[in-house]
């Protein structure tokens, strides 16, 4: 059994940030170090615990021979999932993004469905269009903690919700859940397609021409999961046909290159992987909980499954 006085922990983050300071105070200061980036020189030979963003962790994990546990400060762990094994626990930050993702999805959905952006920029009196979410059907790809937060709000707006997950297991709040291998039936007649999928081989380009052509005319596509889920060329084609708008927060290459065709489309709205900002208090709370579990040899929360990749 270990405790927080004997574990050697490395935090990759701004040393002046409140969450870094709080964790350092909570741990024995002589056994924790905080660095701003992975280029800082530090002895990694005795590090057993890492905490940081996935891209930074991916650089350090191979350099830590004694590492037992890596805690991500992000929900997405595609950069480090390959390191998860029986001897190395990799954990994600989950259960804290439902509120902010819900605000993002429905903020954009209402703005576009009600044409609020155009009305707000009007230079003269305009008649209002007859447009509403009532009676529409939403398909949510990914029914985890984030995806399952959406149906309750959708229902209040008169929207029917379908879900898509790996095996079609039933999830509370959804009118029907489809397995991923039945994705085309899932997509048939959708007015709104929301992707919250993680990046795994199984989700690569799952949103392709075959799926997009089954959406209703004037459909809206929102991707807040991972960019690999969308085949960009197929979405560009659909934007000229049955897809009215696309709201994209994530891309296969980030930052999105300035010459990418998405930038040229007036019906594509781009944000910079900012749909949900990591709440610092949640990082502290989860790290403390998992640290105590790790110290006592208990199962960690939100462990990455090496086979699934998330």
N, C-alpha and C positions, 0 to 999 in steps of 0.2 A: 504494500500500500504506500502511495506517495501522498504528499500534501503540497500546498501552494508555497511553502517555504523552501522546498527542495527542487521543484521543477524549474528548468531553464526555458524561459519563454521569450520569443522574439515577436514584436509587434511591428508591422510595416504600416506606417501612417504618420501624420503630422504630429510630432512630439508635443506641440502646443495645443492640439485639439483636446476638447474637454473629455471625449470618450477615452482617448489614450491616457490622459492624466488619471482618470478615475480607475482604469484597470491597473495602472502602475501603482497607485496608492493601495489598491485592494490586494495586489500581490506583494510579496516581499521585494522591495526595490532592488536588492542585490542580485535577485534571480530573474529579472525581467529587463529587457532592453527595447527601446523604441527607436526606429530609424525612419527617415523620411522616404527613402527609396532603396532599391536593391543594389545601387552602385556604392552605397556606403560600405566601407571595409569593416568587417566584424567576424569574429571567430564563430563559425557555425558548427563546430565539431561536437558540442555538447547540447545543442538545441533539441528539445523534445517536443515543444509546442510552437506552432506558428499561427499568427492571426493577421489577416490582411486581405486585400483584393485578389481575385483569382490570377490575374496576369502576373502580379508580383510574386505570389506564392509559387506559380509554375516555374519561375526562374530559380527560386531558392530550395524547393523541395529536394531536387537531386543533389544539392550540396550539403544536406543535413543528414549525416549517417545515423544519428541517434533519434531521428524524428519519429514520433508516435502518433501525432494528431495535428491536422491542419484545419483551422476554422476559417471559412470564407466570410467576408463582410458583404457579399452579394448573394442573391438567390441563385443566379446562374453560375454553374460550376463547370461548364464545358472545358475550360482551360486546364482544370486540375482533376477532372473525374478519372482520368487514366491512371492516376497515382493511387487511387483507392485500392486497398488490399487487406488481407487478414492482418498484416503487421502495421498498416498505416490507415488510421481513420481519417476520412475527409468529410467535413460537415458543412452544410450550407446554411445561409440565413433565410429562414422561412417563417411563414405565419405572421408577417408584419407588413406586407405590401398590399394586402387586399383593399384597404381604404384608399390609398393613393392611386392604385391602378383603376379602381372603380371610378374615382373622380375624373381621371384622364379619359377613360373610355366613354363615359356618359357625357362629360363636358364636350368632347368632340362630336359625339353622336347628335346631341341636341343642337349644337351650333350649326352642324351641316344639315340636319333634317329640317330645321326651322329657318335655315338660310340667315342665321343671325349675323354672320360675319359681313355679308353683303349689305344687309339692312343697316348695320352699324356704320358703314362707310358711305351711305347714301348722301347725295348732295341735293336731293329733292324728295318730295312726298311720294311714297311708294305704296301700292296695294299689297296686302299680305297674301302669300300663296297658301292654298289649302294643303298643308303638309303636317303629318303627325306620326308619332311612333306607335300609336294605338293600332292594334291588329297586325303588327309586323312580327316577323320571326327572326330570332337571333341564334346563330350557331357559335358556340364557344369551344375552341379547340384547346383542350387542357382543362381538366376539372379538379385541379389541386386546390390549395388554400386560396390562391388568387382567383382562379376561374369560378370557384364555387361561391365567391363573394358577390358576383354579378347578378345572378337570377333574382334575388330579392328586390333589387332596385328595378330591374327590367319588368318585373311583374307589376310594380306600381305604375309603370308607364304604359301598360297594356301590351307588353311584348312577351311572346312565347319563347321559351329557351330550350334549345337542344344542346347536348354536350357530346364531346368526342374524347375518348381516352383509349388507352392501349387495348383494353379487353371488353369494353362496353358495360362495365359494372355500373350499377345504379348509384347515382349521387343525389342526395337530397336537394330539392330546389329545381331540378331539371325536369322538364316534361318528358323527355326521352334522352337516353344516352346511347351513342353508337360506338362500336369498336372501330379502331383506326383502319382496319381492312375493309370497312364498309363506309369509307369517307365520302364516296360519291352519293350514296343515299342520304347521308347526313347533310350534304351541301344542297340537295335538290330544293329549290324554291326559297332559299334563305334571302332575307332582305339585308341582314347585317352579319358579317363574318368577322369574328374576333379571334385572333391567335395569341395564346399565352403559352405556347409550346416551348419546352427546353430544346437545346441543341443536342441531338443524338443522331446516329445514322438512320434511325427509323423515321425521323422528322425531316430529313433532307428533302427539300422541294416537294413537300406534301401538298402545298398549295400550288397546283399547276394548272395548265389549260383545261384538263379534263374536269377538275373540280370547279374552277372559276366559271366555266360555261354553264354550270348547273345553278348558279345563283340567279335570283330574280333580276329583271331589268331595273336599273337604277340602284343596284346594291351598293353598300358601303363596306369597305374592307379596312380593318384596323389590326396592325401587328405590333404587339407590345411584348412578345415572347423573345424569339431569337430570329435573326435575319435569314438563317439557313432554311427556314420553313417555306419561304417564298421563292419561286422561280421568277426572277425579275422580268425576264423577257415575256413570260406568259401573262404576268400582271399588267405590263405595259400594253399588251395586246387587248386584254379585257377592258382596260380603261378607255379604249376607243369603241367598245361595244356595250356590254351590259353593266359594267362597274362604273358608277357615277363618281365616287370619290375613294381615295385610299389615304389613310393616315398611317404613317410609318415612323416608328421610333427606333427600330433596329434594322441592321443590314448585314449582309454577308461580309462586307468590308467596311470597317469603321475607322476613322471618319469616312462618310460617303464621299467618293471622289467628286470633285467639282464638275467633271465632264460627264457624270452619270446622267442618263436620260430622265431619271426621276426629277431632277432639278428643273427640267424644262416643261414639265407637265403642270398645267394650271389646276388640275383636279387632284394633284398629289400634295399632301401636307406633310412636311418632314420636321421631326424633332430629333434632338441629338442624344438618343438613349437616355432620356430624362423623364420618362413617364412616371417613374417612382424613385424618389431620392431615398437613399438608405437612412433610416432614422437612427441617430447615434445612440439613443437610449436603448433601442432594441439590440444593437450590437453588444453593448455592455451587459444587458440582462441575459442574453443567450450565452455569451462567453462565460459569464460567471456560473450559470447553471450547468453548462457542459463541462467546465473546469472541475466543478465539484463532482460531477458524475465520473469524469476521467480519473480523478484522484482516488475515487473509491472503486474503480473497476466496473462501473455500471455502464449500461448502454447509452451512447450519446444521442442527443436529439438531432434529427435531420441528417443522418448518415447517408452518404452517397452509396448507392448500390453499384458495384463495379460492372455488373452485367447490363444494367439499364443506362448507366451513365448519368444519373441524377438522383 
